[in-house]
Amino acid sequence: MTKEDAYSERGAAFFRSSSALVANAKAIMAHTGAKRLIAVIKADAYGHGATWAATTLAKQAAVHDFAVATVVEGEEVRSALPDDSYHIILLGVQNVALAARMANQHLEPAVGSLDWLLTARDNLVDSAATLRVHLAVDTGMGRMGAKSKAELSSMYQLVMADPHFELAGVFTHFATADDANQAYYDQQKADFLSVVQALGIDQKYWHLANSGSALLHHDEIPTETIRVGSVLYGYNPAYPAYESPIKLEPVGQFVGKIWGVHQLLAGEAVSYGATYVAKEDEWVGTVPVGYADGYRRTLSGMSVLINGQRQKILGRVTMDQVVVSLPGPVPINTDVTFIGQDGAERISVEELAEYGQTIPHEILTGIGRRIPRIDVK
Ligand SMILES: *Cc1c(COP(=O)(O)O)cnc(C)c1O
């Protein structure tokens, strides 16, 4: 089936651009001076497709390090990469019962406590493979990690002394990297540096910078290795507080096709709750995309692009369909852009998220499995 067929068959598609992904990876490395990029491709690469993102970045941007959230995601990416020399980090809190499976698949978990390591060691006694680990330091995110120098020290000593483990990294995660008030950020940074320096952990192991840090604070923190997601996909996590200091190319475009065209007469209503009522006779189109596809219900009233012009979602977004305003009757199969460029107009995922009272990450990771992902250059 060709790409156009997949789009025609479903009446909707998510187009993803490999050249944009690669350009963003190169741009953020140049901006920060990073030598190593850990590409965060969790949640199916923020909805874009994890195996696609991994193979594209490995081949076209020489990326050697990837991060996902779970063992299952890690295994999927592992089987797509050419060999085991590519690193795959598991960022989230992990089930220690899977330690041997991680070691066998060369997955590198983030580790947040000494207890985790002690239990993992028991689970690894019969395993020939060593488990490479990234020690988490909790400096204020509150999800996982050592909270004191003493705790990190005991984890570090165990990993260095025990042949079942190998140190792969030590890291922290910023809670407010894209916030205008920098005090909390500065405290996290200072706490991290003070513990890793006190323990003499080599800087080559450190990774701190998420997208917000890499964009806005790269000259304040060590950025030899950066660990970024959102910027790779071409959006700015600090929007609207800050403009991106570098040009980011949006990787994804979310589009649908008008499959029905009809006229509403003055006084007729659209969708559940009959919240939209035509003031005069008007043309409308129906598109087979709804909140089950990730076009959220809070986007009722949002703009879409049709023939390079802004039109509106009329009434409530339903599970599988939306109704859009039209300037007049248009041909069946006319494209409707929910996210992306059409002519001179663009709807960014940042704009969509702001309208829908959420963040771009949630929009992109929510784009449903019913929507075919289609590769473009
Ligand atoms: C998701 C995540 C990232 C990537 O965050 P972005 O803001 O998308 O760059 C980095 N580190 C950790 C620990 C994460 O959970």
The ligand as an ORCA input file, in Angstrom:
! r2SCAN-3c Opt
* xyz 0 1
  C      10.912     12.859     29.230
  C      12.239     13.080     29.836
  C      13.213     13.833     29.171
  C      12.937     14.596     27.890
  O      12.239     15.777     28.190
  P      12.019     16.941     27.098
  O      11.550     18.086     27.889
  O      11.004     16.433     26.121
  O      13.342     17.163     26.459
  C      14.474     13.903     29.724
  N      14.748     13.282     30.894
  C      13.840     12.565     31.580
  C      14.216     11.926     32.869
  C      12.545     12.461     31.080
  O      11.626     11.771     31.777
*
